[in-house]
Amino acid sequence: MVLIQGIAVLLTCFNRKQKTIDCLNHLYKLKIDLDVYLVDDGSTDGTSESIVKEFPKVNLITGSGNLFWNRGMYLAWEHAAKKDYDYYLWLNDDVIIYENCFDELFSCAQLTQSKAIISGIVETSDKKDILYGGYDSNKKLIKPNGELNQIRNMNGNVVIIPKGVYKTLGNLDSYYHHDLGDVDYGLRAQNKGISVFTTRVAIASGEKNDICRIRQNKTTISQRLKKLYSPLGANPKIIFYFRNKYYGFVNALLYFVFLHFINIIPDKLNKLIFGNRYI
């Protein structure tokens, strides 16, 4: 059994009350002495009311209704960082953490002397496939092999960040709206000489998200562009910011043009050129 010190759990949610409640129930069953900071980003399904009633210990934070994942997590972390925690745990409410979750996360943290970020490997509920954790330098999803594996691009589903790392990197970059904030944080860490690793084994299960964020089919060009620029799309301005930061101006500009090109061409031409990749 690993000795676990002060930890703040960070979550953000919107209109999936039962998943959020189930997540909190499971979390507290595994470890009771947690400080949870949860942003409810304008839910209309009674999420906040249920949390206040069932989990009065949760630090419930009201969002603007337009935060989505990255900005919601940023707000939760901003509140949690007012206290001096030894670790911060990012947690998505749609994953089910296993009984080994805390022991594995903190064992990995100890192996790195609490100087690295540890991203938990998430598998499908039938344990047949790996969903999240991180990708290596060859852009391959890392699978558990009983060892710490170095991540290049990190997924933010279940991530433990030691205090010292937070002191160096600070909060998430609030320029990102929904996605890319987790990837950016991992890359920022590596640029500062801070390693990012997966856990040695899977510590949670989740659901696969196969939604194409880059292009919608069977809609008009204006509808596609509106979706593209939405928080749940692949906002070209945000992606330009990300790519320019890590891959250079030319790469960012070319991809900016590509995102508009693929949304302007008709469905048949998209299918002809790219097959099922953007469907």
N, C-alpha and C positions, 0 to 999 in steps of 0.2 A: 504493500500500500504506500503510495506516494503522499508525502505531506504537502497539502495544498494551502497556499497562503491567500491573502486578500485578493478577490477577483470580482471584477465588474462585468456583467453579461450585457451585451449591447444588441438590441433588436429593433426592427422597424416593421410596421404592419399596416395593411389596408384591406378592409372588407373581406377577411377570411377568418371570421371569429372563431369557428370551431378549431381550425388548424392552430391558431394562436393560443387558444386555451389548452388544447392538447399538448402543444409544445411546452407551455409553462408547467402544466401538470407533470409531465415527464421530467422536465428539468429539475423541479423541486423534489421529486422522488429520488433522483440520483444524488442530489446534493442540496441540503436545506439551507446552508449558510452562504447564500449568494446575494449579492446586490444586483438587481436587474433594472436596467434602464431601457424602457420600451417607448418608442415613438409611435403613437397612433396617428397616422397621417390623414385624418378626416374621415375615418370609417363611419358609415351610416347604418351598419348592421348591428349596432349595440356592443361592439368590441370593448370600448372603454368602460361602459357600464358593467359588463361582465368581469373585467379585470379588477375594477375597484371592489366589486362584491366578493370575488373568489380569491384575489391575490392582493390584499391591501398593502403588502410589503413592497410591491413593485413600484418603482419610480416611474410613474406614467407621465409622459410628455406629449402635449398636443401639437401636432404638426400643422402646417399651413394648408394641407390638402394637395400640394404640388411638389412634394419632396422626393417621392419615389425612393429607391433603395439607397443610393449613395448619399443624398442629402439628408435622408432620414437617419442613416447611421452616423453621419457627421454630427447631427444635432444630439443624438443619444450620447456620443462620445464627448461632446462639448460639456454636457451635464456631468457625466461620470468623472471626467478629468479634474473636476473641482475638488475631488478627494484624491488621496494618494494611494492608489491601488498597486499591488505588485504585478497584476496581470489584467489584461482586457481580453474578453472573449467575444468575437463576432459570432452571431448565430442567426441563421435564417429559420423562420418559424415553420417552414415546410419540410424540414429534415427531422428525422427521428434519431436522436443520439443513443448510442448503445451504452451498456453498463460499463464498458471499458473506456469510455470517452475521456473522462477526466484523468484517470490514471495514465492513459497513453499520451495525452497531450502534455501532461506535466513531466512524465518520464522523458519525453523527447526534449522538453524545455531544459530539463536538468542535464541531458547529454550535451546540449549546446551551451551550458552555463548561463542560460536565460539571456543569450545574446543574439538569438535568431527568431524569426517568425516561423510558426508551425501551422501548416494548413492541414486540416483533417481530411482524410480520404472518405468520400461518400459513395456508396454503392447502391444499386437497385435493391428493392425490397426482397427480390428472389436471390440476391447475392451473386447473380450471374455476370453482371457488368459493373464497371466503374463509371461514375457520373462526373464527379468533381474532386478537386484537390489541387491539381496544378499540371502544367505542361512543361516538358523539358525543353532544352535548347533546340531540339529537332521538331518542336511543335506536336509532340506525341503526348497524349494523356498518360500520366504516370500511374502505374498499377502497384499495389502493395507487394513488397518482397521481403518483409521483415527487417528492412533497414531504412534509415533516413535517406530520402532521395531529394536531390537538389531541384528546386523549381525555378523555371524562368518566368512563366506567366501564371500567376496565382488566382485561384478561385476563392471567393470570400464567404463560402457557405458556413464553415466552422473553422475559425482561425483564432489562435492564441498569440497575443502580442505582449511581451514582457515590458515592464515599466521603462527599463533603460532604452528599449527600442523606440517606445513612444516619445521619450524625452528627446531623442535624436530626430525622429521623423515628424512628430506632431500628428495632427488629425488627418483624415482623408482630405483630398483636394475637392473643395465644394464646387469647382467648375463643372465636374461631372454630375450628371443628373441622376440617371438610373444605374447604368452599367459603366464598366471600365475603371471605376474608382478602386476596385480591389486589385486589378491588374497593375494599375498605376502605382499603388502603394507598394506592391512587391518589387516593381522595377526601381522605384525610388530607394527602397531599402538596399537593393543590390548596388546601386550607384554610390551608396554611402558605405559599401563594404559589409553590409549586413546580409547574412545568408537567409534564404527562405527554403524550408524543407517540408515535405509531406510527412504525415505520420507513417509508422512502419506497417500498420494494419488499418483496415477500414474501421471507422469509429461511428458511422451513422449511415442511414439509408435515406433515399430521397426519390424524387420523381424527375424523369427526363423532360427537358424543355426543348421541343423540336420546332418552335415557332421561328420562322424566318423574319429577322428584324430588318433586313436590307431592302426587301421588295415584297409588295402585295400583288397578287394576281387577281384577275377578273374584276378590276376596278379601273377608274379613269386615271389619267396622268396626275390630275390635280389631287385626287384622293391619295394616290401613292406618295406624292411629294409631301402632303400633309402628314401622313403616317410616318414617312421617313424622318421628318423634322420633329416628331413628337418624342417625349421621353422614352417611350417603349419602342421607338424605331432606332435607326442608326444615324442619329443626327450628324450631318456632314461637318458642321462647325465644331462639334465636340470631338469627332474623330480626327479632324484636321489638327486640332490642338494636341491630341494624344500622339498622333503619328509624327507631327513636327517635333515634338518634344523628344521622342525616342528614335525616330528613323530618318529625320531630316525633312527639309522643306519640299524637295522634289517628290519624295515618296508621299508626303501628305497631300500635295497638290494633285498628283496623279490619281490618288484614291478618291479625293474630293470630286474630281471630274467623273471618275468611274461610277460613283454612287448616283450621280444625276443621270448619266448615260443609261444605266441599267433600269432606271425608273421611267425613262422617257420612251424607250423602245417598247413595242407591243409584246404581248405574252408569247406569241408564236416565235418571234425572233429571239426572245430570251431563252425559250426552250431549245431552239435550234443551236444557239451559241453555247449555252451553259448547261444544257440538260436539266436535271432536277435540282441543281445546286441552290438556286434561288427561287424555289417554289415552296 
